[in-house]
Structures are given as structure tokens and as C-alpha cells.
């Protein structure tokens, strides 16, 4: 988990980044993708939308692997672990962005750079 303060992110940018992380918790990759495509002029929103999108993709891959492993009963634990980490990292992202800090999920696969 890496947090760093950007040069005074405007309140509007903080609010949209906060909505991105909260939306990611409930709607998966959709909020991150929408804000990534719409808010290209704001570097802070772009950074947080990419991070939320990368995390969503990582969680979806984890859920897919867990689903395949449910046939040997190990996947049930995977669902629990990925669900809890998704909840924790989305909350951490929301709290960090509400303060205007940059948030990076330590275990996310960086597919979008």
C-alpha cells in the first residue's frame, strides 16, 4: 500500500475519486472504466480510476479462479479472501482519496498503465 500526496487535488477531483472507489466496491469495474474514459483532463482522477480498474480486474480474475476451484472445495476460501480484500482495499482507497492522497493497491495486477 503506497500513499503519496499530490499537489493539492481539487475537492471535485477528490469527490469523483471517492465515488470511483465506492462504486468499485458495489459495481466492480464499471465506475473505474467510466471515469477513466470520461475524465481524461484530470490526472488525479485518471490515476485513481486506473488503480480502481486494475484492482477490479484483479478481483474478477481471483473470483474466476476461485469459482473453478470450488469443485475441489478450495475455492470457497478464495471467495471469502477475495471478498474481504476487495472490501478492505476499496474502503482504504475511498478514505485515502477523500483526503486527497494517491492510493495504490499492493496486490493489483497492473494491466492498465
C-alpha positions, 0 to 999 in steps of 0.5 A: 500500500503506497500513499503519496500526496499530490499537489493539492487535488481539487475537492471535485477531483477528490469527490469523483475519486471517492465515488470511483472507489465506492462504486468499485466496491458495489459495481466492480469495474464499471465506475473505474472504466467510466471515469477513466474514459470520461475524465481524461483532463484530470490526472488525479482522477485518471490515476485513481480510476486506473488503480480502481480498474486494475484492482477490479480486474484483479478481483474478477480474475481471483473470483474466476479462479476461485469459482473453478476451484470450488469443485475441489472445495478450495475455492470457497476460501478464495471467495471469502479472501477475495471478498474481504480484500476487495472490501478492505482495499476499496474502503482504504482507497475511498478514505485515502482519496477523500483526503486527497492522497494517491492510493495504490493497491499492493496486490493489483495486477497492473494491466492498465498503465 
